[in-house]
Amino acid sequence: MANIQDHARRTGGLPLGEKPFDALDGLILTQLVYMPMEGLMDDEAARPTVAQAWAFLKEHVDYEALDVFQQKRYRLFESCAGLERYAGWRMRDYVNEIDAQREMQFCACTWELPDGRRYVAFRGTDLTIAGWKEDLNMSFMTVPSQQKAAAYVERAARKAGALMLGGHSKGGNLAVYAGACAAETAQRRIERVYSFDGPGVDESTLHSEGYGRISPRIESYIPQSSVVGMLLHYHPVYTVVKSTALGILQHDAMTWQIEDGAFVTQNGLDMSGKITDEAIHAWLQGMDMERRRLLVDTLYQVVDAAQAELVTDLIDDWRESAARILEAIRELDPKVKRDVRRMIHSLFSSGASEVVRQVLPNLAELAKPLKDAAKE
């Protein structure tokens, strides 16, 4: 069965006049924005085509140095650059900001389509520790990247032409949040908002007037055992897409199945997805915002002790990382340690064995110090 790259190749000769823009095109553009464009997009007036951007990436990006997910996106970019449908689509207003002090990771660009519409694509979480900390912060606060996304859409809405917004992972949350928080005049310009396994929004946003206005235009897609997409308060209407991967690896949109030009769907989540969703929600709902903040800040403090800038650094040297993490746990303030232990223990006693298998299938050794600390 086909994935998004196979689909791109099969429809690559069809212009928008013959095959209108749809969710699959939206997913493709949200994957392309993951690729590093620094250098190509340093000039604010730059408007390279997909083909021109690919020529730059081919020259400046070391394919072998990319992780497996980025290698898939690299190949997707290569495919699109050689296809009539996508090769001439232009990219502009590329922004990529990582600020460890503000715990922010934000990246977006605008794709100009031949029919005059524009698609704002928000990048999901990258491999920076700052990016993952910001994701965790979403459980108790509005994060800087959400504010950046809303401001980006407000600027985009000042230009002529209809808008579409989309993103994968955290990028899906940013698309929904920005669409909901945009001024009503800007919202009128937004035709569609696509979220591809993006976390939900906070409760106040979910019940806001802005969300109510934009809600009918939101299309949410999650895989059958979604973990990331079911976090926080999720959009009440979503489509479940079949993936060939297991557990958290279904978050990789390149594993989502496509047949006859559409996602292969099913009615509802798999049982493992339902168990994970229920366990995480039960756990979060048992904590007020201050306890969530304490847990997130403490976990970040502990992980920061591993002296890693990227998530891959933790995995590549997991023995050293685990040792430093365990030492950091031992040095925590006794009261903080006690409170965090209780919260971690509540996770492991709320059906979290399934959660851990889903979220940390390859990080068992790195997770062990936290589990051991919860038992002390």
Buried (B, 14 or more C-beta within 10 A) or exposed (E): EBBBBEBBBEBBEBEBEEBEBBBBBBBBBBBBBBBBBEEBBEEEEBEBBBBBBBBBBEEEBEEEEBEEBBBBBBEBBBBBBBBEBBBBBBBBBBBBEBEBEBBBBBBBBBBBBEEEBBBBBBBBBBBBBBBBBBBBBBBBBBBBBBBBBBEBBBEBBEEEEBBBBBBBBBBBBBBBBBBBBBEEEBBEBBEBBBBBBBBBBBEEBBEBEBBEBBBEBBBBBBBBBBBBBBBBBBBEEBEBBBBBBEBBBBBBBBBBBBEEEEBBEEEEBBEBBBBBBBBBBBBBEEBEEEBBBBBBBBBBBBBBBBEBBBBEBBBEBBEBBBBBBBEBBEEBEEEBBEBBBEBBBBBBEBBBEBBBBBBBEEBEEBBBBBBEBBEE
